[in-house]
Structures are given as structure tokens and as C-alpha cells.
Amino acid sequence: MKTWDDWSDFEVCFKVVELLGLRTCEGQHYKPRVACWDENGFIIKFDINSWSDMGPLIVENRIAIAPHPLRDDSRGVWMCLGRDGYGNRFTKDGTNPLRAAAIVFLMMNGVKP
């Protein structure tokens, strides 16, 4: 059974772009970034590893990012937490907080690994 850890950054990024409703540019991807069209017809490259791309999504969806509080080996391990409109809680931890936040965003929107 596939888990979130089996997904590449590109796969996570592509699904986030899809959920945001951005139109992807076929064959124009720069892994792990996904090339897509903006509302003005320009190509942009969306990257889940970029704060400039993920920051607004994290803030708008109220996804919390913090050092992992319950792990003894927590140095460098982050935890992300988000809630959907029904109060369901979604968490993901990992060494890359932006990737973990992107996965929480996917979970909040009903995407399964």
C-alpha cells in the first residue's frame, strides 16, 4: 500500500497545483517544480520546497508548522497540523516542513496517498 513517503516531491507538487486549479504546461516541468500557467498567461514554476510558493497556501489554510514536540530525536524533525472545515485534524511530520505542509494540504482536501 502506498504511503505519503512513497510520493516524490514532484508528485506532491503536481497534486497541489491541480487542487489550486492551476493549468499545467504539458512537458514543461522542471522536477520537482511544476510549470503551470498563471491568470495572465505566463508560465510560473510552482515548488513545494519554496516558501514563496507554499507560504501563502500555509497561511490561507491555517496550517501550523512547529518542531516535533514528542520525539526524542526531534532535532530537524517538524510537525505540521491542519484542520478541514469539519474540524477533522490532519498531521504529518518530517525533516522538510514545507513538504509536510503540502501533504497536510492534500489530506485536508481529501487526497489519499
Contacts in CASP RR format, 6 or more apart in sequence:
PFRMAT RR
TARGET T0000
AUTHOR 0000-0000-0000
METHOD contacts of the structure
MODEL  1
MKTWDDWSDFEVCFKVVELLGLRTCEGQHYKPRVACWDENGFIIKFDINS
WSDMGPLIVENRIAIAPHPLRDDSRGVWMCLGRDGYGNRFTKDGTNPLRA
AAIVFLMMNGVKP
2 113 0 8 1.000
3 113 0 8 1.000
4 12 0 8 1.000
4 92 0 8 1.000
4 103 0 8 1.000
4 113 0 8 1.000
6 113 0 8 1.000
7 103 0 8 1.000
7 113 0 8 1.000
8 31 0 8 1.000
8 32 0 8 1.000
9 31 0 8 1.000
9 32 0 8 1.000
9 48 0 8 1.000
9 49 0 8 1.000
9 99 0 8 1.000
10 29 0 8 1.000
10 31 0 8 1.000
10 32 0 8 1.000
10 34 0 8 1.000
12 48 0 8 1.000
12 99 0 8 1.000
12 102 0 8 1.000
12 103 0 8 1.000
12 106 0 8 1.000
13 32 0 8 1.000
13 33 0 8 1.000
13 34 0 8 1.000
13 46 0 8 1.000
13 47 0 8 1.000
13 48 0 8 1.000
13 102 0 8 1.000
14 24 0 8 1.000
14 29 0 8 1.000
14 34 0 8 1.000
15 106 0 8 1.000
15 111 0 8 1.000
16 46 0 8 1.000
16 48 0 8 1.000
16 57 0 8 1.000
16 102 0 8 1.000
16 105 0 8 1.000
16 106 0 8 1.000
17 24 0 8 1.000
17 34 0 8 1.000
17 36 0 8 1.000
17 46 0 8 1.000
18 24 0 8 1.000
19 105 0 8 1.000
19 106 0 8 1.000
19 109 0 8 1.000
19 111 0 8 1.000
20 46 0 8 1.000
20 57 0 8 1.000
22 36 0 8 1.000
22 37 0 8 1.000
22 38 0 8 1.000
22 44 0 8 1.000
22 46 0 8 1.000
23 36 0 8 1.000
23 37 0 8 1.000
24 34 0 8 1.000
24 35 0 8 1.000
24 36 0 8 1.000
24 37 0 8 1.000
25 35 0 8 1.000
25 36 0 8 1.000
25 37 0 8 1.000
25 43 0 8 1.000
27 35 0 8 1.000
28 35 0 8 1.000
28 43 0 8 1.000
29 35 0 8 1.000
30 45 0 8 1.000
32 47 0 8 1.000
32 48 0 8 1.000
32 49 0 8 1.000
33 45 0 8 1.000
33 46 0 8 1.000
33 47 0 8 1.000
34 45 0 8 1.000
34 46 0 8 1.000
34 47 0 8 1.000
35 43 0 8 1.000
35 44 0 8 1.000
35 45 0 8 1.000
35 46 0 8 1.000
36 43 0 8 1.000
36 44 0 8 1.000
36 45 0 8 1.000
36 46 0 8 1.000
37 43 0 8 1.000
37 44 0 8 1.000
38 44 0 8 1.000
46 53 0 8 1.000
47 53 0 8 1.000
47 54 0 8 1.000
48 54 0 8 1.000
48 98 0 8 1.000
48 99 0 8 1.000
48 102 0 8 1.000
49 96 0 8 1.000
49 98 0 8 1.000
49 99 0 8 1.000
50 98 0 8 1.000
51 98 0 8 1.000
54 98 0 8 1.000
54 101 0 8 1.000
54 102 0 8 1.000
57 63 0 8 1.000
57 101 0 8 1.000
57 102 0 8 1.000
57 105 0 8 1.000
58 65 0 8 1.000
58 98 0 8 1.000
58 101 0 8 1.000
58 105 0 8 1.000
61 82 0 8 1.000
61 105 0 8 1.000
61 108 0 8 1.000
62 82 0 8 1.000
62 83 0 8 1.000
63 80 0 8 1.000
63 81 0 8 1.000
63 82 0 8 1.000
63 101 0 8 1.000
63 104 0 8 1.000
63 105 0 8 1.000
63 108 0 8 1.000
64 80 0 8 1.000
64 81 0 8 1.000
64 82 0 8 1.000
65 78 0 8 1.000
65 79 0 8 1.000
65 80 0 8 1.000
65 97 0 8 1.000
65 100 0 8 1.000
65 101 0 8 1.000
66 78 0 8 1.000
66 79 0 8 1.000
66 81 0 8 1.000
67 74 0 8 1.000
67 76 0 8 1.000
67 77 0 8 1.000
67 78 0 8 1.000
67 79 0 8 1.000
68 74 0 8 1.000
68 76 0 8 1.000
68 77 0 8 1.000
68 78 0 8 1.000
68 79 0 8 1.000
68 93 0 8 1.000
68 94 0 8 1.000
69 79 0 8 1.000
71 77 0 8 1.000
71 93 0 8 1.000
76 95 0 8 1.000
77 93 0 8 1.000
77 94 0 8 1.000
77 95 0 8 1.000
78 93 0 8 1.000
78 94 0 8 1.000
78 95 0 8 1.000
78 96 0 8 1.000
78 97 0 8 1.000
78 100 0 8 1.000
79 91 0 8 1.000
79 92 0 8 1.000
79 93 0 8 1.000
79 94 0 8 1.000
79 100 0 8 1.000
80 91 0 8 1.000
80 92 0 8 1.000
80 93 0 8 1.000
80 97 0 8 1.000
80 100 0 8 1.000
80 101 0 8 1.000
80 103 0 8 1.000
80 104 0 8 1.000
81 89 0 8 1.000
81 90 0 8 1.000
81 91 0 8 1.000
81 104 0 8 1.000
82 89 0 8 1.000
82 90 0 8 1.000
82 91 0 8 1.000
82 104 0 8 1.000
82 108 0 8 1.000
83 89 0 8 1.000
83 90 0 8 1.000
83 108 0 8 1.000
84 90 0 8 1.000
84 108 0 8 1.000
84 109 0 8 1.000
90 104 0 8 1.000
90 107 0 8 1.000
90 108 0 8 1.000
91 104 0 8 1.000
92 100 0 8 1.000
92 101 0 8 1.000
92 103 0 8 1.000
92 104 0 8 1.000
92 107 0 8 1.000
93 100 0 8 1.000
94 100 0 8 1.000
END
